[in-house]
Amino acid sequence: MTAAPILVTMGEPAGIGPEIAIAAVKALGGRVGAHPLGLVGDAGVLGAGVDVIPTKAHATRVAGKPDRANAAAVIEAIEIAAAACMRGEAAAMVTAPIHKAVLAGAGFGFPGHTEFLAHLAGAKRAVMMLASDKLRVVPLTIHIPIAQVPAAITAEGIVETGEIMLAALKRDFAVAAPRLAVAGLNPHAGEDGVLGAEDGAIIAPAVAELRRRGHRVSGPLSADTLFHEEARAGYDAALCMYHDQALIPIKTLSFWEGVNVTLGLPIVRTSPDHGTAFDIAGTGKADPRSMIAAIRMAAAMADARARA
């Protein structure tokens, strides 16, 4: 029995996105389980020999040389895939990497995929998770200078993000009774205020509020002992306070298998956990393993939602 397809967008034409999208679809034999795979983008960029849902806007591919003129096709591919998911015509979407500077230069009004998809789907808030079979992490703050992190951490933000994570663990990952670990901000989670006040003043009350709401949450926990194998067995996902606190452990444990997952959307969206890699585009060196992992995870999440 054939299920709804999973759609893979082409991403930035000058990067490795089109290469790894095609390579992944071919490596998987054009399907994952009951889901056929489809590519979305400019047919000329994606090439012959694969089925493509074409964009009306056209793009050209010069490997390693991004062009603002391609922005319309890149954006349209995302819109086509998202709309198909919203209509139930596609089970999930997987996005190849985009180049934010090119899109911004063309007037794109969103920092990246996550915010754009939240806008398209009408979601109140979307959350970025990095996931593999070894670890799931969410950074509370993402692309801001480290000096700005303490002021950006709020109890409300921790509670809201934590509940989005816990709901997604149930719906998208089929975890019946999810356990959430919350990392501290400071060394040793502040060590009773000696090494910083934020852990006790902001993070601990947020954890207490999540517990009051009936969730299984622990923290604030010292980040330096949160990610070894024995510790990881005690939780299903970790909420971290800043970008590198979350991404260093998962990229160390699962560099080629890590997947970017957007939580909080009414649709399933995943992406490989790397960028456009202009330096190797067109050289044949691009590795499709993260894209393959992203497609497989999208299928698993779509199936989990269908069973929920």
PAZAPA-4460 file (N, C-alpha, C; in steps of 0.05 Angstrom, whole numbers, plus 32768, in hexadecimal, padded with zeros to 4 digits):
% residues 308
    n_x    n_y    n_z   ca_x   ca_y   ca_z    c_x    c_y    c_z   seq   type   mol
   8011   7FE8   8000   8000   8000   8000   8012   8019   8000     1      M     A
   800C   802B   7FEE   801C   8044   7FEB   8011   8059   7FFD     2      T     A
   8023   8065   800E   801B   807C   801F   8022   8096   8011     3      A     A
   801B   80AC   801D   8021   80C6   8012   803F   80CA   800F     4      A     A
   8048   80D9   7FFB   8064   80DB   7FF6   8072   80ED   800B     5      P     A
   808C   80EA   800C   809D   80FD   801A   80AC   810D   8006     6      I     A
   80AA   8128   8009   80B5   813A   7FF5   80CF   8146   7FFE     7      L     A
   80E3   8147   7FED   80FE   8151   7FF3   8103   816A   7FE2     8      V     A
   8108   8180   7FEF   810C   8199   7FE0   812A   819B   7FD7     9      T     A
   812F   81AA   7FC2   8149   81AB   7FB6   815D   81BB   7FC6    10      M     A
   8154   81CF   7FD7   8166   81E0   7FE5   8174   81F4   7FD3    11      G     A
   818B   81FE   7FDD   819B   8211   7FCE   81A8   8204   7FB6    12      E     A
   81A2   820D   7F9E   81AC   81FF   7F86   81CA   81FE   7F84    13      P     A
   81D8   8212   7F8F   81F5   8213   7F8C   8203   8201   7FA1    14      A     A
   81F4   81F7   7FB4   8200   81E7   7FC9   81FD   81C9   7FC3    15      G     A
   8201   81B9   7FD8   81FF   819C   7FD4   81E3   8192   7FD6    16      I     A
   81D0   81A3   7FDC   81B4   819A   7FE0   81A9   8189   7FC9    17      G     A
   81AA   8193   7FB0   819F   8183   7F9A   81AE   8168   7F97    18      P     A
   81C8   8168   7F9C   81D8   814F   7F9A   81CF   813A   7FAE    19      E     A
   81CD   8143   7FC7   81C7   812F   7FDC   81A9   8127   7FDB    20      I     A
   8198   8139   7FD2   817C   8132   7FCF   8179   811C   7FBA    21      A     A
   8185   811F   7FA3   8184   810A   7F8E   8191   80F0   7F98    22      I     A
   81A9   80F3   7FA4   81B8   80DB   7FAD   81A8   80CC   7FC2    23      A     A
   819B   80DA   7FD4   818C   80CD   7FE9   8173   80BE   7FDE    24      A     A
   8165   80CC   7FCC   814D   80BF   7FC0   8155   80A6   7FB1    25      V     A
   816B   80A7   7FA2   8174   8090   7F93   817E   807A   7FA6    26      K     A
   818C   8081   7FBB   8197   806D   7FCE   8180   805E   7FDC    27      A     A
   816A   806D   7FE0   8153   8060   7FEE   8140   8052   7FDA    28      L     A
   8147   8052   7FC1   8137   8045   7FAD   811D   8053   7FA8    29      G     A
   811C   806D   7FAD   8104   807D   7FA7   80EE   807B   7FBB    30      G     A
   80F2   806E   7FD2   80DD   806C   7FE5   80E8   8064   8001    31      R     A
   80D9   806A   8015   80DF   8061   8031   80C6   8054   803B    32      V     A
   80C7   803A   8040   80AF   802C   8049   809A   802E   8033    33      G     A
   8082   8037   803C   806C   803A   8029   806C   8055   801B    34      A     A
   807F   8067   8022   807F   8082   8018   8091   8085   7FFF    35      H     A
   8086   808C   7FE8   8097   8094   7FD2   80A4   80AE   7FD8    36      P     A
   80BB   80B3   7FCB   80CA   80CC   7FCF   80C7   80DD   7FB6    37      L     A
   80C4   80F7   7FBA   80C2   810A   7FA4   80D5   8122   7FA9    38      G     A
   80DF   812D   7F93   80F1   8144   7F95   80E1   815D   7F8C    39      L     A
   80E7   8173   7F98   80D9   818C   7F92   80EE   81A2   7F8C    40      V     A
   80EC   81AE   7F75   80FF   81C3   7F6E   8100   81C7   7F50    41      G     A
   8114   81D5   7F46   8118   81D9   7F2A   8122   81C0   7F1D    42      D     A
   8114   81B7   7F09   811B   819D   7EFC   8137   819E   7EF0    43      A     A
   813F   81B5   7EE6   8159   81B8   7EDA   8170   81B5   7EEF    44      G     A
   816A   81BF   7F07   817E   81BD   7F1C   8180   81A0   7F26    45      V     A
   8169   8193   7F29   8169   8177   7F33   8170   8162   7F1E    46      L     A
   816E   816A   7F05   8178   8158   7EF0   8165   8143   7EE7    47      G     A
   816D   8134   7ED3   815C   811F   7EC7   815E   8106   7ED7    48      A     A
   814B   80F4   7ED3   814C   80DA   7EDF   813F   80D8   7EFA    49      G     A
   8133   80EE   7F04   8124   80EE   7F1D   8109   80FD   7F18    50      V     A
   80F5   80F5   7F27   80DC   8102   7F26   80DD   811C   7F37    51      D     A
   80D4   8132   7F2B   80D6   814C   7F38   80BB   815A   7F37    52      V     A
   80B2   8165   7F4D   809C   8178   7F4D   80A8   8193   7F48    53      I     A
   80A3   819F   7F31   80B3   81B7   7F29   80A8   81D1   7F35    54      P     A
   80BA   81E3   7F3A   80B2   81FE   7F42   80AD   820E   7F29    55      T     A
   809C   8222   7F2B   8097   8234   7F15   80AF   8246   7F11    56      K     A
   80BB   824F   7F27   80D3   825F   7F25   80EA   824D   7F1D    57      A     A
   80FC   8257   7F0E   8113   8248   7F04   812D   824F   7F13    58      H     A
   813F   823C   7F14   8159   8240   7F21   816E   8234   7F0F    59      A     A
   8186   823D   7F13   819D   8232   7F05   81B2   8229   7F1A    60      T     A
   81C0   8215   7F14   81D4   820A   7F27   81F0   820F   7F1C    61      R     A
   81FF   821F   7F2B   821C   8221   7F27   8228   821A   7F42    62      V     A
   8233   8202   7F44   823C   81F7   7F5D   824F   820A   7F6C    63      A     A
   8249   8210   7F85   825A   8221   7F95   8256   823F   7F92    64      G     A
   8244   8247   7F80   8240   8263   7F7B   8222   826A   7F7E    65      K     A
   8219   8271   7F96   81FD   8278   7F9A   81F5   8291   7F8B    66      P     A
   81DC   8292   7F83   81D1   82A8   7F73   81B5   82AF   7F7E    67      D     A
   81B2   82C9   7F84   8198   82D2   7F8F   8181   82CD   7F7C    68      R     A
   8187   82CB   7F62   8172   82C6   7F4E   8165   82AB   7F53    69      A     A
   8171   8299   7F62   8166   827F   7F67   8153   827E   7F7F    70      N     A
   8152   8294   7F8D   8143   8295   7FA7   8126   828E   7FA3    71      A     A
   8119   8298   7F8E   80FC   8293   7F8A   80F6   8275   7F88    72      A     A
   8107   8267   7F79   8103   824A   7F75   8108   823B   7F8F    73      A     A
   811C   8243   7F9F   8122   8236   7FB8   810A   8239   7FCB    74      V     A
   8100   8251   7FCD   80E9   8257   7FDF   80D0   8248   7FD5    75      I     A
   80CB   8248   7FBB   80B3   823B   7FB0   80B4   821D   7FB5    76      E     A
   80CB   8211   7FB4   80CD   81F4   7FB9   80C4   81EE   7FD6    77      A     A
   80CC   81FE   7FE9   80C4   81FB   8005   80A6   81FE   8007    78      I     A
   809B   8212   7FFA   807E   8218   7FFB   806E   8201   7FEF    79      E     A
   8077   81F6   7FD9   8069   81E0   7FCC   8068   81C8   7FDE    80      I     A
   807F   81C1   7FEA   8080   81A9   7FFC   806F   81AE   8015    81      A     A
   8071   81C5   8021   8061   81CB   8039   8043   81CA   8033    82      A     A
   803B   81D6   801D   801F   81D6   8016   8014   81BA   8011    83      A     A
   8024   81A9   8004   801C   818D   8000   8019   817E   801B    84      A     A
   802B   8184   802E   8028   8178   8048   800F   8182   8057    85      C     A
   800A   819C   8055   7FF3   81A8   8062   7FD9   819C   8057    86      M     A
   7FD8   8196   803D   7FC0   818B   8030   7FBE   816D   8035    87      R     A
   7FD2   8161   8040   7FD2   8144   8044   7FDA   8134   802C    88      G     A
   7FE4   8142   8017   7FEC   8135   7FFF   8009   8129   8001    89      E     A
   8018   8133   8015   8032   8129   801B   8034   8122   8038    90      A     A
   8043   810E   803F   8044   8105   805B   8059   8116   806B    91      A     A
   806D   8120   805D   8082   812F   806B   8093   813E   8056    92      A     A
   80A2   8151   805F   80B5   815F   804D   80D1   815F   8059    93      M     A
   80E4   815C   8048   8100   815C   8050   810E   8172   803F    94      V     A
   811B   8184   804D   8126   819B   803F   8144   8199   803D    95      T     A
   814E   819C   8025   816B   819F   8021   8174   81BA   802A    96      A     A
   818D   81BE   8031   8197   81D7   803D   8193   81EF   802A    97      P     A
   818B   8205   8036   8189   821F   8028   81A0   8231   8031    98      I     A
   81A4   8246   8022   81B9   825A   8029   81AB   8273   8032    99      H     A
   81AB   8278   804C   819B   828E   8058   81A3   82A9   804D   100      K     A
   81BD   82AE   8048   81C6   82C8   803F   81BB   82CE   8023   101      A     A
   81BA   82BA   8012   81AF   82BE   7FF7   8191   82C5   7FF8   102      V     A
   8182   82B6   8008   8166   82BB   800B   8161   82D7   8017   103      L     A
   8170   82DE   802B   816D   82F8   8038   8173   830E   8024   104      A     A
   8187   830A   8014   818D   831E   8000   8178   8321   7FEB   105      G     A
   8167   830D   7FE8   8151   830E   7FD4   8137   8317   7FE1   106      A     A
   8138   831F   7FFB   8121   8329   8008   8111   8315   8018   107      G     A
   811C   82FD   801C   810E   82E9   802C   810D   82F2   8049   108      F     A
   80F5   82F2   8055   80F2   82FF   806F   80F3   82ED   8087   109      G     A
   8101   82D6   8084   8102   82C3   809A   811F   82BA   809E   110      F     A
   8127   82B5   80B8   8143   82AC   80BD   814A   8292   80B0   111      P     A
   8136   8280   80AC   813C   8266   80A1   8123   8255   809D   112      G     A
   8127   823B   8098   8111   8229   8093   80FD   8228   80AA   113      H     A
   8107   8227   80C3   80F6   8223   80DA   80E1   8238   80DC   114      T     A
   80EA   8251   80DB   80D7   8268   80DE   80C5   826A   80C6   115      E     A
   80CF   8264   80AE   80BE   8266   8096   80A8   8250   8097   116      F     A
   80B0   8238   809F   809C   8223   80A0   8087   8228   80B6   117      L     A
   808F   8234   80CC   807C   823B   80E1   8068   824F   80D5   118      A     A
   8072   8262   80C6   8060   8276   80B9   804D   8268   80A5   119      H     A
   8057   8257   8094   8047   824A   8080   8032   8238   808D   120      L     A
   8039   822B   80A3   8027   8218   80B0   8015   8225   80C5   121      A     A
   8019   823F   80CA   8009   824D   80DE   800F   8243   80FA   122      G     A
   8027   823A   80FF   802F   8230   811A   8037   8247   812C   123      A     A
   802F   8246   8145   8036   825B   8158   8054   825D   815C   124      K     A
   8061   8246   815E   807E   8245   8163   8089   822B   815A   125      R     A
   809F   822C   814C   80AC   8213   8143   80C7   8211   8153   126      A     A
   80CF   81F8   8157   80E7   81F2   8167   80F9   81E0   8156   127      V     A
   8113   81E6   8157   8127   81D7   8148   8132   81C1   815A   128      M     A
   812F   81A8   8152   813B   8191   8160   8150   8184   814E   129      M     A
   8166   817C   8159   8179   816B   814B   8177   814F   8157   130      L     A
   8173   813B   8145   816C   8121   814F   817C   810B   8140   131      A     A
   8182   80F6   814E   818D   80DD   8142   8184   80C6   8154   132      S     A
   818D   80AE   814E   8185   8097   815E   8194   8097   8179   133      D     A
   81A7   80A9   817D   81B6   80AA   8196   81AE   80C2   81A8   134      K     A
   81A3   80D7   819C   819E   80EF   81AC   818B   8101   819E   135      L     A
   8179   810E   81AE   8168   8124   81A4   816D   813C   81B5   136      R     A
   8173   8153   81A8   8178   816B   81B7   816A   8183   81AA   137      V     A
   8163   8196   81BB   8157   81B0   81B1   8167   81C6   81BE   138      V     A
   8172   81D9   81AF   817E   81F1   81BB   8168   8206   81C0   139      P     A
   8166   8210   81D9   8152   8224   81E0   8157   823E   81D1   140      L     A
   8170   8246   81D0   8179   825D   81C0   818A   8252   81AA   141      T     A
   8189   825F   8193   8196   8253   817C   81AC   8265   8171   142      I     A
   81A7   8275   815D   81BC   8284   8150   81BE   82A1   815B   143      H     A
   81C8   82A2   8174   81CD   82BC   8181   81E9   82BA   818D   144      I     A
   81F6   82D1   8191   8211   82D1   819E   820F   82C5   81BA   145      P     A
   8223   82B7   81C2   8223   82AA   81DD   821F   82BF   81F3   146      I     A
   8228   82D7   81EF   8225   82EC   8204   8208   82F3   8208   147      A     A
   81F7   82EE   81F4   81DA   82F5   81F6   81C9   82DE   8201   148      Q     A
   81D5   82C7   8205   81C5   82AF   820D   81B8   82B3   8228   149      V     A
   81C6   82BB   823D   81B9   82BC   8258   81A0   82CD   8258   150      P     A
   81A1   82E4   824B   8189   82F5   824B   8172   82EA   823A   151      A     A
   8178   82D8   8228   8164   82CD   8217   8156   82B5   8223   152      A     A
   815F   82AB   8239   8154   8293   8246   813E   829C   8259   153      I     A
   8126   8292   8255   810F   8299   8267   8101   827F   826F   154      T     A
   80F5   8280   8287   80E6   8269   8290   80CF   8263   827D   155      A     A
   80C2   8277   8273   80AC   8273   8260   80B5   8265   8247   156      E     A
   80CD   826D   823D   80D8   8260   8225   80DF   8243   822A   157      G     A
   80EA   823D   8241   80F0   8221   8248   80D7   8210   8249   158      I     A
   80C2   821B   8257   80AA   820C   825A   809C   8207   823F   159      V     A
   809B   821C   822E   808E   8219   8214   809D   8206   8202   160      E     A
   80B7   8209   8201   80C8   81F7   81F1   80C6   81DA   81FB   161      T     A
   80C8   81D7   8215   80C6   81BC   8221   80AC   81AE   821A   162      G     A
   8096   81BD   821B   807C   81B0   8214   807A   81A9   81F7   163      E     A
   8085   81BA   81E5   8086   81B3   81C9   8097   819A   81C4   164      I     A
   80AD   8197   81D3   80BE   8180   81D0   80B0   8167   81DA   165      M     A
   80A3   8169   81F1   8096   8152   81FD   807E   8148   81EB   166      L     A
   8070   815B   81E0   805A   8154   81CE   8064   8146   81B5   167      A     A
   807B   8150   81AA   8086   8145   8192   8091   8129   8197   168      A     A
   809D   8125   81AF   80A7   810A   81B5   8091   80F5   81B5   169      L     A
   8079   80FD   81BE   8062   80EB   81BE   8058   80E7   81A2   170      K     A
   8053   80FD   8193   8045   80FC   8179   8058   80F3   8163   171      R     A
   8070   80FD   8163   8082   80F8   814C   8096   80E2   8150   172      D     A
   809C   80DC   8169   80B0   80C7   816E   80A5   80AF   817E   173      F     A
   808B   80B0   8182   807C   8099   818F   8088   8092   81AA   174      A     A
   8090   80A6   81BA   8099   80A2   81D5   8081   80A6   81E7   175      V     A
   8077   8091   81F3   805E   8092   8202   8060   80A4   821B   176      A     A
   8076   80A2   8229   8079   80B2   8242   8094   80C0   8241   177      A     A
   8096   80D6   8231   80B0   80E2   822C   80BD   80EE   8245   178      P     A
   80D8   80EC   8245   80E8   80F8   825A   80FA   810E   824F   179      R     A
   80F9   8125   825B   8108   813C   8251   811D   8144   8265   180      L     A
   8136   8147   825C   814C   8151   826C   8151   816E   8265   181      A     A
   8154   817F   8278   8159   819C   8274   8175   81A2   827E   182      V     A
   8186   81AC   826C   81A1   81B3   8273   81A2   81CE   8281   183      A     A
   81B5   81D0   8293   81BA   81EA   829F   81CA   81FC   828C   184      G     A
   81CB   8215   8293   81DA   8228   8283   81F7   8229   828B   185      L     A
   81FC   822B   82A4   8217   822F   82AF   8225   8215   82B5   186      N     A
   823F   8216   82B9   824D   81FD   82C2   8241   81F2   82DB   187      P     A
   823E   81D7   82DB   8232   81C9   82F2   8216   81D3   82F8   188      H     A
   8207   81DD   82E4   81EC   81E8   82E7   81EC   81FD   82FD   189      A     A
   8201   820D   82FD   8202   8224   8310   820E   821E   832B   190      G     A
   820F   8205   8332   8219   81FC   834C   820E   820D   8363   191      E     A
   81F3   820C   8366   81E5   821A   837B   81EA   8238   837B   192      D     A
   81ED   8243   8363   81F0   8260   8360   820C   826A   8360   193      G     A
   821F   8259   8367   823B   8262   8369   8246   8268   834D   194      V     A
   823D   8259   8339   8248   825C   831D   8233   8269   830B   195      L     A
   821F   8275   8316   820B   8283   8305   81EF   8280   8311   196      G     A
   81DF   8294   830E   81C4   8294   831B   81AE   828A   8309   197      A     A
   81B3   8289   82EF   819D   8282   82DD   8191   8267   82E1   198      E     A
   81A1   8253   82E8   8198   8238   82EB   8183   8236   8301   199      D     A
   8188   8243   8318   8176   8242   832E   815E   8255   832B   200      G     A
   8163   826C   831F   814F   8281   831E   813C   827E   8306   201      A     A
   8145   8272   82F0   8134   8270   82D8   812E   8253   82D0   202      I     A
   8144   8243   82CD   8140   8228   82C2   8132   8216   82D6   203      I     A
   813A   8216   82F0   812E   8204   8303   8110   8209   8306   204      A     A
   8107   8222   8308   80EA   8227   830A   80DB   821D   82F1   205      P     A
   80E7   8220   82D9   80DA   8216   82C1   80D7   81F8   82C2   206      A     A
   80EC   81EA   82CB   80EA   81CD   82CE   80D5   81C5   82E1   207      V     A
   80D3   81D4   82F7   80BE   81CF   830B   80A2   81D2   82FF   208      A     A
   809F   81E7   82EF   8085   81EB   82E2   807E   81D5   82CF   209      E     A
   8091   81CB   82C0   808C   81B5   82AD   8084   819C   82BD   210      L     A
   8091   8197   82D3   8089   8181   82E4   806D   8184   82F0   211      R     A
   8067   819D   82F8   804D   81A3   8303   8037   819C   82EE   212      R     A
   803D   81A0   82D5   802A   819A   82BF   8029   817C   82B8   213      R     A
   8038   816C   82C8   8036   814F   82C4   804B   8143   82B2   214      G     A
   805F   8152   82AB   8074   8147   8299   808B   813B   82A8   215      H     A
   8099   8129   829B   80B1   811C   82A7   80CA   812C   829E   216      R     A
   80D2   813E   82AF   80E8   8150   82A8   80FC   8151   82BF   217      V     A
   8116   8151   82B7   812C   8153   82CB   813D   816B   82C4   218      S     A
   8149   8178   82D8   815A   818E   82D3   8157   81A4   82E8   219      G     A
   8167   81B9   82E5   817D   81BC   82D2   8194   81A9   82D8   220      P     A
   819F   819D   82C3   81B4   8189   82C5   81CE   8194   82BA   221      L     A
   81E4   818C   82C6   81FE   8195   82BC   8203   818A   82A0   222      S     A
   8208   819C   828D   820A   8193   8271   8223   8181   826C   223      A     A
   8237   8183   827D   8250   8174   8278   824C   8156   827E   224      D     A
   8236   814F   828C   8232   8132   8291   8217   8129   8286   225      T     A
   820C   8138   8273   81F1   8133   8269   81F1   8121   8250   226      L     A
   8208   811D   8243   8207   8111   8228   8216   80F7   8225   227      F     A
   8222   80EC   823A   822E   80D2   8238   8219   80BC   8237   228      H     A
   8220   80A5   822E   820D   808F   8228   81FA   8089   8240   229      E     A
   8205   8087   8258   81F4   8080   826F   81E1   8096   8275   230      E     A
   81E9   80AF   8272   81D7   80C6   8277   81C1   80C7   8263   231      A     A
   81C8   80C2   8249   81B4   80C3   8234   819D   80AF   8237   232      R     A
   81A3   8099   8245   818F   8084   824A   8179   808E   825C   233      A     A
   817D   80A5   826A   816A   80AE   827D   8156   80C3   8273   234      G     A
   8158   80CA   8259   8145   80DD   824E   8141   80D8   8230   235      Y     A
   812B   80E3   8225   8125   80E0   8209   812D   80F8   81F8   236      D     A
   8130   810F   8204   813A   8126   81F6   8145   813A   820B   237      A     A
   8158   814A   8202   8164   815E   8214   815E   817A   8209   238      A     A
   8155   818C   821B   8152   81A8   8215   816B   81B7   821F   239      L     A
   817A   81C2   820C   8193   81D0   8212   818F   81EE   8211   240      C     A
   81A1   81FD   821D   819D   821A   821F   81A8   822A   8208   241      M     A
   81BB   821F   81F9   81C6   822E   81E2   81D0   821B   81CD   242      Y     A
   81D6   8226   81B6   81DC   8218   819D   81F1   8202   81A1   243      H     A
   8209   8209   81A9   821E   81F5   81AA   821A   81E1   81C0   244      D     A
   820D   81E8   81D5   8207   81D5   81EB   81F7   81BD   81E0   245      Q     A
   81E6   81C2   81CC   81D6   81AD   81C0   81E4   81A0   81A9   246      A     A
   81F0   81B0   8197   81FA   81A5   817E   8215   8197   8180   247      L     A
   8226   819F   8193   823F   8191   8195   823B   8174   819C   248      I     A
   822B   816D   81B0   8228   8150   81B6   821C   8140   81A0   249      P     A
   8207   814A   8192   81FA   813A   817E   820C   8138   8165   250      I     A
   821B   814D   815F   822D   814A   8148   8245   8139   814E   251      K     A
   824C   8137   8167   8261   8124   816F   8258   8107   816D   252      T     A
   823F   8103   8177   8234   80E8   8178   822A   80DE   815D   253      L     A
   821E   80F1   814D   820F   80E9   8135   8214   80FD   811E   254      S     A
   822D   8101   8117   8232   8117   8103   8224   8112   80E9   255      F     A
   8224   80F9   80DF   8218   80F4   80C5   81FB   80EB   80C7   256      W     A
   81F2   80E5   80DF   81D7   80DB   80E2   81C4   80EF   80F0   257      E     A
   81CF   8106   80F8   81BE   811A   8105   81AA   8127   80F2   258      G     A
   8192   812C   80FC   817D   8137   80EB   8171   814F   80F9   259      V     A
   816C   8164   80E9   815F   817C   80F3   8140   8177   80F1   260      N     A
   8132   8179   8107   8115   8174   8107   8107   818D   8111   261      V     A
   80F2   8196   8104   80E3   81AD   810D   80CB   81A3   811D   262      T     A
   80CA   81AA   8137   80B4   81A3   8148   80A0   81BA   814A   263      L     A
   8087   81B3   8151   8073   81C8   8154   8063   81CE   813B   264      G     A
   8068   81C0   8125   805A   81C5   810C   8044   81B0   8109   265      L     A
   802F   81B6   80FA   801A   81A2   80F4   8023   818F   80DE   266      P     A
   803B   8193   80D3   8046   8182   80BF   8061   8177   80C8   267      I     A
   806B   8162   80BB   8085   8157   80C1   809A   8163   80AF   268      V     A
   80AF   816E   80BB   80C5   8178   80AB   80E0   8171   80B8   269      R     A
   80F2   8166   80A8   810D   8160   80B0   8120   816B   809C   270      T     A
   813A   816B   80A4   814F   8175   8092   8169   8169   809B   271      S     A
   817C   8166   8088   8197   815D   8091   81A3   8172   80A3   272      P     A
   81B4   8169   80B5   81C1   817B   80C9   81DB   8185   80BE   273      D     A
   81DA   8193   80A8   81F2   81A0   809D   81E9   81B6   808A   274      H     A
   81FC   81C5   8080   81F6   81DC   806F   81FA   81D6   8051   275      G     A
   81FE   81EB   8042   81FF   81EA   8025   8219   81DF   801A   276      T     A
   822F   81E2   802A   8249   81D7   8023   8251   81DF   8006   277      A     A
   8252   81F9   8002   825A   8203   7FE7   8275   81F9   7FDE   278      F     A
   8287   81F4   7FF2   82A2   81ED   7FEB   82A5   81D2   7FDD   279      D     A
   8291   81C0   7FE2   8293   81A6   7FD6   827C   81A1   7FC1   280      I     A
   826B   81B5   7FBD   8255   81B1   7FAA   8260   81AC   7F8E   281      A     A
   8255   8198   7F81   825D   8191   7F66   8276   8181   7F64   282      G     A
   8283   817A   7F7B   829C   816A   7F7A   8297   814C   7F7D   283      T     A
   827F   8144   7F83   8279   8128   7F88   8280   811F   7FA4   284      G     A
   8288   8131   7FB6   8290   812A   7FD1   8279   812C   7FE5   285      K     A
   8262   8136   7FDD   824C   813A   7FEF   8242   811F   7FF9   286      A     A
   823E   811D   8013   8235   8104   8020   8217   8106   8026   287      D     A
   8207   80F3   801B   81EA   80F5   801F   81DF   80E8   8038   288      P     A
   81F1   80DF   804A   81E7   80CF   8061   81D4   80DF   8073   289      R     A
   81DA   80F9   8078   81C8   8108   8089   81AD   810D   807B   290      S     A
   81AD   8110   8061   8194   8113   8052   8184   80F9   8053   291      M     A
   8192   80E2   8050   8184   80C8   8052   8178   80C5   806D   292      I     A
   8187   80CC   8082   817D   80CB   809D   8165   80DD   80A1   293      A     A
   8165   80F5   8095   814F   8108   8097   8136   80FD   808A   294      A     A
   8139   80F0   8073   8122   80E4   8065   8117   80CD   8075   295      I     A
   8128   80BC   807F   811E   80A6   808F   8110   80AF   80A9   296      R     A
   811B   80C4   80B5   810E   80CE   80CE   80F3   80DB   80C7   297      M     A
   80F2   80E9   80B0   80D8   80F5   80A8   80C3   80E0   80A4   298      A     A
   80CB   80C9   8098   80B7   80B3   8094   80AE   80A8   80AF   299      A     A
   80C1   80A3   80C1   80BB   8098   80DB   80A8   80AB   80EA   300      A     A
   80AE   80C5   80E9   809D   80D8   80F7   8081   80D9   80EB   301      M     A
   807F   80D8   80D1   8065   80D9   80C3   8055   80C0   80CB   302      A     A
   8062   80A9   80CC   8054   8091   80D4   804B   8091   80F1   303      D     A
   805C   809D   8102   8055   80A0   811F   803C   80B1   8122   304      A     A
   803B   80C7   8113   8024   80D9   8114   800B   80CA   810A   305      R     A
   800E   80BA   80F5   7FF7   80AC   80EA   7FEC   8098   80FE   306      A     A
   7FFD   808C   810F   7FF4   8079   8123   7FE9   8085   813C   307      R     A
   7FF1   809F   8141   7FEA   80AC   815A   7FCC   80B0   815C   308      A     A
***
